[in-house]
């Protein structure tokens, strides 16, 4: 693990901000690192304001999109709301369809089958629209590369509005409107919206034209918070504003579907991290294990009893998913070992029976074992389909583009992508991908890194410090939870390994330390998940240093600060 300290910001700026806000210099440093270097910027950062959202009509294509929707309503056309089967897609469909139904009764939803139709706009979906006299399709979280599919729809006199946030190709579909802030000729001020976020800008624009109060759109923000958290988009700009207020809706007045899920996980107040690890996997499980439309039904259901029923079903899908992804991960690791590929620059594995719904999760699991760009393939109809995941700093999308002669179709982001190819091209692709990565992956990118925000003295970590630090939330890319470094630490002799063990000869895998620091007689509790094997080194060390985040621990009515260890190093 490489420890990398962020550059220290200008100390005059830090001191000025510290004085104007009346906060600790470490906290002021964290703010300046995030571009928050004035009192006014700090005010916006700590109190995200919905009034600071951009005018939706700044987005290229918005006027045409809104006009086509109003035309459809006026002409009593049926509108199909089409979306991807992941969390971003299903929340976007739930948001758009439920809003349009307040204006127009003829709205249907469609989520493609992950296995029969695959990712993105499908001919089956277009044929369904044609068979049911649907003349307008609004595609959410997909479609930016669906040139042929949109042309096919046009032959059937079906119009498309594309609402996407993925990177476009050289050309875009010939749709009525293409809304994607990542288009080079789109000058919208913020280009990191989620797919659901682009959909929200459409309903914001419709509301603006109708002079509908913005307050009436706030109930939709719970869906936006879930999509922003799940899709790992940068937590700054409009995303921070929308996630901040969306979390407020989740924690105060969520829609019945989200409320039913909250009752299952038995937690009354959620952070964005809770949404990532508790809400999003359940919604995702519907599209992975069954049909994404089940997630839309959950998120749009108004009857609480039915919502509870849907939530129970989706919880079971999630339990099945967990079991399956563990099994496939074990098989993939075994395949890498049997093929003597542990020293490769990439992990590329394939089994035709692997469940397509969990290969993305398996790819992420493999990166935890072999830190390198990873692709997991399975059979999908007559082709092979894969999920790609990457490591910090390496653009897997560009690597796939360099191997495009072997690929049928691909799309995605810098760190996550999907692709399909013909079975006969698998071996050639695997060789080409290995070669491209081998030539372009730097030595630094081969080792996981911890970015350290600031070095601290443990004695300065008090309740006031934590109270202000917690207001940095919601956390995510571009505003990660701060990681601190502390040195000169010792264990007080009560450090131990903790956790359940499957066999009596196994050792618990987690670590609990009671840290003492300098002459201070106070004990600081610390937990390190998966770090149990470092106990002996720490116990035998004179001193050690730690990289950690800070959390509040509530136990038996007593609240204390707890260090969540990321890594420890024995001091030489």
N, C-alpha and C positions, 0 to 999 in steps of 0.2 A: 504494500500500500504506500503510495507516494503522498506526502503531506505538502500541500502548496499553500503558502500564506498569500492572501490578497494584498496587493500593494497598499501601503498606508496612504490615505488621502491627505490633502493639504491640511496641515495642523491648525493654521489660522482659521480656515473654514470650519473645521471641527470645533474649535474652541468657541467661535462666534455662535454656532448653532447650539452648542451645549449651554451657553449662557442665555440665549434668547428663549430656549425651551425649558431651561431649568432641569436638565437631565445630565446623567453620567456621561463622561467623555467617551466611554466604550459604546454606549447607545448612540451618541452623536456620530461616532465613526461608522457604525453600521448604516445609519441613515445616509450619510454622504456617499458611502460605497454604492448605495442604491440610487444615486442621483438626486437624493432629497437633501439639498444643501441650503435652503432658506426657510424661514418661518412659514411663508405661504405654501411652499411645496410640502412642508411637514403637515400643515393643516389638511391639505388635499389627501396626503398619504394616510394619515390616521383617521380621517373622516371622509371616506370616498363618497362623492356626491353624484347622484343620478343626473343632476343638472349639467354635469360636465360630459355627458355622453355626446358623441358627435351627431350632427345632422345626418340621418340615413341617406338623404338624397345626394350626399357627397360621393356615394358609391356608384361606380359606373354601372349603368343598366337599371338603376332603381326606378326611375320614372317609367320606363317601358314595362317593368315587371308589375308595378302597382296599377298602371293603366289596364294591363291585360287581365289582372285579377278583378278589377272593377267591371270590366266588360263582361267577364264570365258571370259575375253576380247579376248584372243587369239583364243578360241574355238567358239567365236560368240554366247555365251550363253546369255539368257535373265536373268538379275539380278533384283530381287525384293527388294526394300528398304522398310522395314516394321517398323513402329514405334507406340508408344503409342499416344493417342489422346490429351494429354495435351501439354502445351507450350514446355516443354523440348523435348517431342517426335516429335512434328510437326516441330520444328526448326531443330532437328537432321535429320529428313527425308529430309527436304528441303536442308540442307547443303550437305548431302551425295549424294542425287540423282542429284542435280545440278552440283556437282563436277564430278561425274562419267560420266555424259552426255557429259562432255568435252573430255572424253577419249573413249566413247563407246555409240553407239546409242540405244542399247537395254536395257533400264533401265525403270522399272515401279515402281510406289509408291503404298503403301497400308497402310491405317490407319483403324484399326478395328472399327466397329460400337460399341459405348459405351453401347448400349442397347441390340442389337442382339448378340454381340460377347463378350462384357465385356473386362476387362483389359488384356493386354498381348497378347502373340502369340495365335492365334485361329486356330481351325481345319478348319473353313471356309476360312481363309487366305491361309492355306496350300493347301486346295482343289482348290482354285482359281489358285494358282501357278501350281498345277498339271494339271488343265484343260488347262492352257495356255503354257505348255511346259517350265515352269520356273524351272531351276535346281539349283539356288543359291538364298537364302534369307539372307539378312543382317538385323538383328533385332536390333533396337536402342531403348534405354531407357526401355527395357523390355527383358525377356527371361532367366534371370539367374536361375529361378526355373522351367522353362518349359521343364522338363525332358521328360515327356510323349509326349508332342507336337513335340519335336525335334525327338524323336524315331518314331513317326507317319510319319513325313516327310521323315525320312531315309528309311522307308518301300517303299516310293514312289520315291526313288532315288533323293531326294531333299536335298541339303546340307545347313547347317546353319552356319552363323558367328554371334555370340552373342556379342553385344556391350552394356553393361549395367553398372550401377553404384550403383545398390541396393545391399543390404546385401545378400550374397549367403547362401544357406542352407548347409546341411552336404555334399550333392553331387551336381554336376553341370551337365547340359545336355551334351550328347555325340555329340557335334558339331565339325565341322572342326576346329573352334577356339572359345574360350570363352575369351573375353576381359572384364575384370572387375577388377579395381585396388583394390577392397575390398576383393578379394580372398586372403586367408591367405598365399598361396604360390606364390603370385604375389609380386614382390619386386620393383614395380614402385615407384619412390620417392614421389608421391603425390596421395593420394587415395580419394580425395574429388571432383573429376571432376564431372560435370553434365553428363547426358546421351549424350547430344550434344557434350560435351567436349571429351568424349571417341570417338565419331564419328570423331571429328576433328583430334584426334591423328592418326586415320586410314588414313585420306587423307594427313596428314603431312608425314606419313610413305611412302605412295605411291609416293608423290612428291619427297621425299628424294631419293627413289630408281631410279626415273626417272631423277634425278638431275634438277628438276624443281625449279626455284627460289622461296624462301619462300614468297617474295613480292606478288606473284600471288595468295597466299592464303589469303591475308589480306582482300579482299572484303567479305569473308565468316565470318569475325569476328563479323559483326553486329548481325548475328543469334546467335552466341555464347554469346554475351553480353545479349541478351534477355533471353536465356535459363538459364544462370547463375543467373540473377536477379530473374527470375520467380521461379526457383527451390530452392531458399533460401539455396544455398550451401555456405560453408565458403568463404569469400572474402579475401583469402590470397593465397600464393603460385601461382600456374599457373592460378587459377581463377582470381586473381587480375590482372595479366598481360593481360589475354585474355579479361576481362571485360573492363579494361582501354582502350585498343586499339580498342575493339569493339564499345565502346561509341564514340570514335573518328570517326569511320566509320559512325555510325548512325548520327552524327552531321555534317558530311562533305559530304559524298557520299553514302547514304544508297541505298539499292536495291529498285526498284520501289514499291514493296508491303509495305515496312516500310515507304517509303516516302509518300505514299498515306494515311497511318494512321496518320503520322505526320501532314499532311495538315488538316485532320479532327479535330485533337485536338488543332490546331493552336498554336503550340509551336515550336520555331526554334531550341532551344538547350535543350537537355534532360540530366538529371542526372540519375543515376541508380535507384533512388527512383521513378522518372517519368516513367521509363521503367516498374517498378514493378506495379505501380498503373494506368498507362495509356495504355501502349502497351500490356503487358501480359494479362490483363483481356479480351481484345478484341480478341486476338489470342485464348485464352482458350475458349471463348464463342462459337466458331465454333464447337468444340468437345462436349461442354456441351449441346448446344441447337439443333445442327443439326449434321454435320459430320466433324470430324477433318481434312478430306482431303481438305475441303474448306480453312483451314488455310495454308496448304501446297501449294495449288494453288495460294493464295495471295502472299506467300513468295518466290515463284519461277517464278512468272509472270514477263516477261520482257517488255510487252506493258503497258505503263503508263495509258492509258485510261481504259484498262481492270483491271489493278491493282486498280484504283479508284473505279470501279464498285464493285469489290470484297470487298474493304475496306468499302464501304457503306453498303453492305449486312452484313458484320461481325459486324459493328457498331450497326445495328439493332438487331442482335443476342444478343449483349451485353446489350442493353437497355431492351430487353425481360428478360434476365437473372437477371438483377437487380430487376426488378419488382417481379419475381418469388421467388428469394431467400428471399426477405423481407416478402412475404406472408407465405412461409414455416417456416421461423424463428418464426413468430408470432404464427403459429399453434403449433410448437414444444414447445415453452415456455408455451403455454396454456396446452399442454399435460402433461408437467412436473408438473404444478400446480394442475391439476385435479387428477393426480396420487399421490399427496402428496410426491413428490420426491425432493423437493427443498433442503432438508438437506442431501441428499445422497452424497456418495463419487464420484459418476459418473453421467453423463447424458447419458442415452441410450433411444432413441426415435425411433418410427417406424410408418410409414403410407404407405400403398401400392401404393397410388396415387402420392406420392412425386416424383418430377422429379429427376432422377438419376444424371443428369448433374450438379445439384447445391447442393447436400447433403454435399459435402466437405466444401463449403462456409458456409452453414448453421451450420455445426459443429464448425467452427471458430467463427461464430456469437454467438453461445450458450456459448462458453468459455468466451466471453466478458460479458455475463450476469451471468453465473455460472462458476466460475474459477475452473475447474476440468476436468479430462479426459472425452472425449465426443465421442459418436458414433451415427450417424444418419443412420437409415436403411430405405430402400424402397424395393419394389418388383422388381425383375429382372428375368423375365422368370418364372421358377418353383422354384427359390431360392430367398433368401433375400440378398441384397448387402448393404454394409455400408462403409462410410468413417469415419475414426478415426482421431481425433486430440488430442494433449496432452498439458500439461502445462509445464512450465520451470522446467527442471530437472527430469521429470518423463518419463521413456521409455515405451511408449504405445505398441511398438512392442513386448517387453518382456512380457508385461501383456497379450497380445493376445496369445503369445506362451504358457503361463500358462493355457489358456482356449482352447487350440487347439483341445481337444477331441470333442468340440461342433462345430468346424469350418470346412468347406469344403476346403477353400483355403484362404490364406492371404499373404500379403507382404507389404513392405514399409520401413520406417525409424523410428528413435526414436520418432519423434514428429508427424508423419503423416503416416497413413497406410490405406489399403483397405482390405475388406474381404467379403466372401460369406458364407452363411450357409443355411441349410434346414429350412423351416418355423417351423417345429415341434421342432427344437432345440433352437429357439429364447429365450424362457423364461428361459431355463436352462443356456444358455449362459449369458443372462443378469444378472442372479443371481451370476454366477461364476465370471463374470467380476467385478461386484460390490464388491464381497468378496476379490478378488485379489487386487484391487486398495485400498480398505479399509485397508488391512493389510500392504500394501507397500508404500502408499502415506504418506510422512512425513508431520508433521504439517507445516513446512516452505513452502512446495510445495503447500499448500492450499491457500496461499496468494500471489497475484502478487507482483513482486519486481522491483524496479528501481535500476539499477547499476550506481553508481555515479563515474565518472572518476576522477574528481578533484573539489576542492573548489576554487572559484575565487572571486575576488573583481570586481564588475561591471565596475569600472573605468578603469580596465586593458583591457577591451574588446573593442579594437579599430579596425579600418579597417585593419591595418597590421596583427594583431592577426587573424582576420577572413580570410584574404587572404591566410595565411599559413595553417590555419585549413582546408580551402576548398580543399587544395591539399592532404589531407588525403583520399579524395574520390578516387575510388568508395567505398561506405560504404556497409556493410552487415555483416552477422555472422563472427566472428573473427576479424572484423574491424568495429564495430558499430559506428554510429555517436556519438561523445563524449557527455555525459550528465554531466552538471555542477551543482554544488550546490552553492547558494549564501545566506547569512544570513543577518539579520539586515535590512530587506527591509520594505518599507512603501508605501502605495498607496497615490497618491497626491490628492485624492478626486474626481478624474474623472474616476475611474474604473466603468465599467458597463457590463451588459449582452448584448450580441449581437447575431444576427442570425435571420432567418425567423421563424415565428410561424404559425402553421396550424389553431389554434383557438385563438380568441381574449383574452381568459382567460389564455392562456399558456404564460410561460416566455421563452425568448430566452435561448438556452442551452449552448452558448459559453461565454467565459470571455475575456474581454479586460482590461488590467491594464496599468496605467502610473506610473511606479515605481520610487521612489526616494531612494537614498542610502546614509546614513551618512550625512555629511555636504555638499556633492556634490549637486549642484543645477540642475544638468543635469537630464532629465527625460528619462527613459528607457521603450520603448514600449514592451508589452508582450501580447501574445495570448494564451488562454487555451481552446482547443476544448473539449466540453462536460463538462466543469468545471464551468459553470455559477452558479451552486448551492453553490459554495464556496465564492461568492462575499461578502455576509453579514459578514461572519467570518473575511475576510481580511479587510474590511472597518472598522470593530470595533476593530481590533487588534492593539496593540501598534507597534509591528513589526511581520514580518513573514519571513519564508525561502522558497526558491523555488528550484525545480529541473527542469532543462530546457536544451534544445539544442539551438544552435545559428543559425540564418538564416539572409539572406539579404532581406530587403523589398524595393521593387521599386514602388514608387507611384508618379504619376505626374512629372516624371523626377527626383525625389529626392530619393536617396538611403540611407538607414539607417539600422543599425543592429536591429534585433528583437528577443526577447526571446520567444521561443516556449515552453510553460510550459508543463511539464509532471505531476507535482503535486506541491501543496503548503501546507505548514504546519504553523499554527499559533504558534509563539514562546511562550512557557510557561513562 
